[in-house]
């Protein structure tokens, strides 16, 4: 089970080293929970915790806090993957403890501050038309209406449109002006 970390500068074994004092002092880390964590690591990931090592960490003659301290030290020595799997097992069996870990609290605070920083500095937006959708719909409807009148109407009814098209060509590029003026002249000739 792989868990995504927010703080990439701190390795998982460094996080476990920072969390170890909290884990060893937390009253919720009782013998039963430590036993479940050891069993999960042993059964699911025998390469992380062998049967012999699991028996050592499940010994009832050793106090739970000492067992937990030895287990955490052993996992840090095993490497990054072992620490990551311990966090995964802790997340499964004791989500409330996992959520209260100092490294998780720091990650949440950093994520929250990054989120609020992104809200504080809004992205610069470019508005091409600030008149809104009603303006667009009215212009589109007008042009669509003219197209329908031209297509279905008789040419005689559109004689007035030639002057309108010539006037509307004032603010358009040279090529578009030529097309509009040619179209308007064509309407007058019919």
C-alpha positions in Angstrom: 0.0 0.0 0.0 1.6 3.3 -1.1 0.5 6.5 0.6 1.1 9.9 -1.1 3.1 12.4 0.9 2.8 16.1 0.6 6.2 17.0 2.0 8.7 15.4 -0.5 11.7 17.0 1.2 11.3 14.7 4.3 11.7 11.0 3.7 9.4 8.5 5.3 12.0 7.2 7.7 12.7 10.8 8.8 9.0 11.3 9.3 8.9 8.1 11.4 11.8 9.3 13.5 9.9 12.6 14.1 6.7 10.7 14.9 8.3 8.1 17.2 8.2 10.2 20.4 4.5 10.9 19.9 3.7 7.3 19.1 5.7 6.0 22.1 4.0 8.4 24.5 0.4 8.2 23.1 -1.8 6.1 25.5 -3.9 4.9 22.5 -0.9 2.9 21.3 -1.8 -0.1 23.6 -0.5 -3.7 23.4 -3.4 -4.8 21.2 -2.8 -2.1 18.6 0.9 -2.8 18.5 0.2 -6.5 18.1 -2.2 -5.8 15.2 0.4 -3.6 13.5 3.1 -6.3 13.9 0.8 -9.0 12.6 -0.2 -6.9 9.6 3.5 -6.1 8.7 4.4 -9.8 9.2 1.5 -11.4 7.3 1.2 -8.9 4.4 4.8 -7.9 4.1 7.0 -10.8 5.4 10.0 -9.2 3.7 9.6 -6.3 6.1 9.0 -8.3 9.3 9.9 -12.0 9.4 8.2 -14.5 11.7 11.1 -14.4 14.1 11.1 -10.6 14.3 7.3 -10.6 14.7 7.6 -13.0 17.7 10.2 -10.7 19.2 8.0 -7.6 18.9 4.9 -9.5 20.2 6.5 -10.7 23.4 4.3 -10.2 26.4 7.3 -10.0 28.8 8.4 -6.7 27.3 6.5 -3.5 28.0 4.4 -2.2 25.1 6.3 1.1 24.9 9.6 -0.6 24.7 8.3 -3.0 22.0 7.0 -0.1 20.0 10.2 1.8 20.3 12.2 -1.2 19.1 9.8 -1.8 16.3 10.0 1.8 15.1 13.8 1.6 15.3 13.8 -1.7 13.4 11.6 -0.3 10.6 13.8 2.8 10.2 16.8 0.6 9.8 14.9 -1.5 7.2 14.4 1.6 5.0 11.8 3.7 3.3 9.4 1.0 2.2 9.2 -0.5 5.7 8.3 2.9 7.2 5.8 3.6 4.5 4.1 0.3 5.1 4.0 0.9 8.9 2.2 4.2 8.2 -0.2 2.3 5.9 -0.9 -0.3 8.7 -1.4 2.5 11.3 -3.8 4.3 8.9 -5.8 1.1 8.6 -5.9 0.1 12.3 -5.9 3.5 14.0 -6.9 6.3 11.8 -7.4 8.7 14.6 -3.8 8.2 15.8 -2.6 8.5 12.2 -4.4 11.7 11.7 -2.9 13.2 15.0 0.7 12.4 14.0 2.9 15.5 14.1 4.1 15.0 10.5 0.5 14.7 9.3 -0.6 17.8 11.2 2.3 19.7 9.6 1.4 18.4 6.2 -2.2 19.5 6.6 -1.1 23.0 7.7 1.2 23.3 4.8 -1.5 22.2 2.4 -4.0 24.6 3.9 -1.5 27.5 3.7 -0.7 26.6 0.0 -4.5 26.5 -0.7 -5.1 29.9 1.0 -2.1 31.4 -0.8 -3.5 30.2 -4.1 -6.8 31.9 -3.2 -5.0 35.1 -2.1 -3.3 35.6 -5.5 -6.0 35.1 -8.1 -4.9 34.3 -11.6 -5.0 37.1 -14.1 -7.8 36.6 -16.5 -8.4 38.0 -19.9 -11.9 39.1 -20.9 -12.5 39.2 -24.6 -16.1 40.4 -24.3 -17.4 41.8 -21.0 -20.9 42.4 -22.3 -22.1 38.9 -21.3 -24.1 36.1 -22.9 -27.3 38.2 -23.4 -25.3 40.5 -25.8 -23.9 37.6 -27.7 -27.3 35.9 -28.0 -28.9 39.2 -29.2 -26.2 39.7 -31.9 -26.4 36.1 -32.9 -30.2 36.2 -33.1 -30.1 39.3 -35.3 -27.6 37.8 -37.7 -29.5 34.5 -37.8 -32.8 36.5 -38.5 -31.1 38.3 -41.4 -29.8 35.0 -42.8 -33.3 33.4 -42.6 -34.9 36.4 -44.2 -32.4 36.4 -47.0 -32.7 32.6 -47.5 -36.5 32.2 -47.4 -37.6 35.8 -48.3 -37.9 37.3 -51.7 -35.1 39.5 -53.0 -37.5 42.4 -53.4 -38.2 42.5 -49.6 -34.5 42.9 -48.9 -33.7 45.9 -51.1 -33.3 48.0 -47.9 -30.6 45.7 -46.6 -28.0 46.8 -49.2 -27.6 50.2 -47.6 -27.5 48.6 -44.2 -24.8 46.2 -45.3 -22.7 49.0 -46.8 -22.9 51.0 -43.6 -22.0 48.0 -41.5 -18.9 47.4 -43.5 -17.3 50.5 -42.1 -15.7 48.8 -39.0 -14.5 45.6 -40.8 -11.3 44.6 -42.4 -10.6 45.3 -46.1 -11.4 41.8 -47.4 -14.6 41.6 -45.4 -15.6 45.1 -46.7 -15.1 43.9 -50.2 -17.4 40.9 -49.7 -20.1 43.0 -48.0 -20.0 45.8 -50.6 -20.1 43.2 -53.5 -23.0 41.5 -51.8 -24.8 44.8 -51.3 -24.2 45.8 -55.0 -25.4 42.3 -56.1 -28.7 42.9 -54.1 -29.3 46.3 -55.7 -28.8 44.9 -59.2 -31.4 42.2 -58.7 
